[in-house]
Amino acid sequence: MWISTCGSEYDTWLRLFSWDGTELYSCDDCGSCGTRTVLDADLRAGDYVLVVEGYRYSEGEYSVTMNCPNDGDFSDGAIACGDTVTGTTVSAGSHVGNGASDHVYTFS
């Protein structure tokens, strides 16, 4: 599977956590979109948490697209395969990771 922020307007950083809070993947500037992260992940079936944030203190309008193979308390909701969510991290506050504002999504 991959998760892309290519359509975002700032330098994005993506993190994936297991449901118990263990960080599984952390990616800054990965993929083919320069400072807009495209994270490749090999995940088993289960529940995960996606964090959308920025490099250092970068924040702004974001777009997240998740592509899957065919076969917490501060969550902003769920994202599903094929979904695109948009929003802004401006003044959203930092819940995990570095000091940059973030948004947190769950997915299965």
Secondary structure per residue as TSV (DSSP state, phi and psi in degrees):
chain	resnum	aa	ss	phi	psi
A	1	M	-	360.0	158.0
A	2	W	E	-138.5	154.0
A	3	I	E	-126.4	125.4
A	4	S	E	-118.9	138.6
A	5	T	-	-116.9	26.9
A	6	C	T	-54.3	-33.5
A	7	G	T	-84.0	6.9
A	8	S	-	-79.7	162.8
A	9	E	S	-105.2	12.4
A	10	Y	S	-149.9	175.5
A	11	D	-	-74.7	101.2
A	12	T	E	-91.4	157.9
A	13	W	E	-137.7	130.4
A	14	L	E	-113.9	142.1
A	15	R	E	-132.8	142.0
A	16	L	E	-119.1	132.3
A	17	F	E	-122.6	150.2
A	18	S	E	-72.8	165.6
A	19	W	T	-60.3	-27.6
A	20	D	T	-83.5	2.3
A	21	G	S	97.5	3.1
A	22	T	-	-76.6	126.2
A	23	E	E	-74.5	123.4
A	24	L	E	-100.0	-39.0
A	25	Y	E	-140.5	144.1
A	26	S	E	-141.4	126.4
A	27	C	E	-141.9	124.8
A	28	D	E	-126.1	125.3
A	29	D	S	63.5	22.3
A	30	C	-	-80.1	153.3
A	31	G	S	91.1	-166.0
A	32	S	S	-99.5	11.4
A	33	C	S	-111.6	27.9
A	34	G	T	64.9	-120.3
A	35	T	T	-83.9	0.5
A	36	R	S	-96.7	112.2
A	37	T	-	-71.7	139.2
A	38	V	E	-122.9	111.6
A	39	L	E	-101.3	124.1
A	40	D	E	-95.8	133.5
A	41	A	-	-139.8	141.7
A	42	D	-	-109.6	101.3
A	43	L	-	-120.6	144.0
A	44	R	-	-80.5	163.9
A	45	A	S	-58.4	137.9
A	46	G	S	160.1	-170.0
A	47	D	-	-105.4	136.9
A	48	Y	E	-137.6	167.0
A	49	V	E	-123.8	129.0
A	50	L	E	-106.2	130.0
A	51	V	E	-113.3	126.2
A	52	V	E	-106.5	117.7
A	53	E	E	-142.2	-170.7
A	54	G	E	-121.1	161.9
A	55	Y	S	-68.5	131.0
A	56	R	T	52.6	-106.0
A	57	Y	T	-114.8	17.2
A	58	S	-	-66.0	139.5
A	59	E	-	-152.6	158.9
A	60	G	-	162.8	-163.8
A	61	E	E	-73.5	135.5
A	62	Y	E	-129.5	158.9
A	63	S	E	-138.4	125.8
A	64	V	E	-118.6	127.4
A	65	T	E	-121.4	133.2
A	66	M	E	-114.6	132.5
A	67	N	E	-123.0	124.1
A	68	C	-	-115.3	150.5
A	69	P	-	-63.9	158.5
A	70	N	-	-64.3	-51.2
A	71	D	-	-59.7	360.0
A	72	G	-	360.0	179.4
A	73	D	T	-73.3	-26.4
A	74	F	T	-108.8	26.1
A	75	S	-	-70.4	140.3
A	76	D	-	-89.6	6.0
A	77	G	-	120.2	-168.8
A	78	A	B	-102.8	151.8
A	79	I	-	-126.4	139.9
A	80	A	-	-121.2	161.6
A	81	C	T	-55.5	131.2
A	82	G	T	89.5	-12.0
A	83	D	-	-78.0	152.8
A	84	T	E	-127.0	128.0
A	85	V	E	-116.9	148.2
A	86	T	E	-129.8	160.8
A	87	G	E	172.9	-162.0
A	88	T	E	-138.8	145.1
A	89	T	-	-97.2	0.1
A	90	V	T	-59.5	121.4
A	91	S	T	58.5	25.1
A	92	A	-	-80.9	-19.0
A	93	G	-	87.3	153.8
A	94	S	-	-102.8	123.6
A	95	H	-	-102.5	-33.3
A	96	V	S	-145.2	171.3
A	97	G	S	74.1	-141.8
A	98	N	S	-84.4	-165.3
A	99	G	S	-79.3	-1.8
A	100	A	S	-73.2	144.9
A	101	S	-	-59.4	149.6
A	102	D	-	-145.5	170.0
A	103	H	E	-130.3	147.7
A	104	V	E	-123.9	130.0
A	105	Y	E	-125.8	145.5
A	106	T	E	-102.7	153.9
A	107	F	E	-155.3	157.6
A	108	S	-	-124.4	360.0
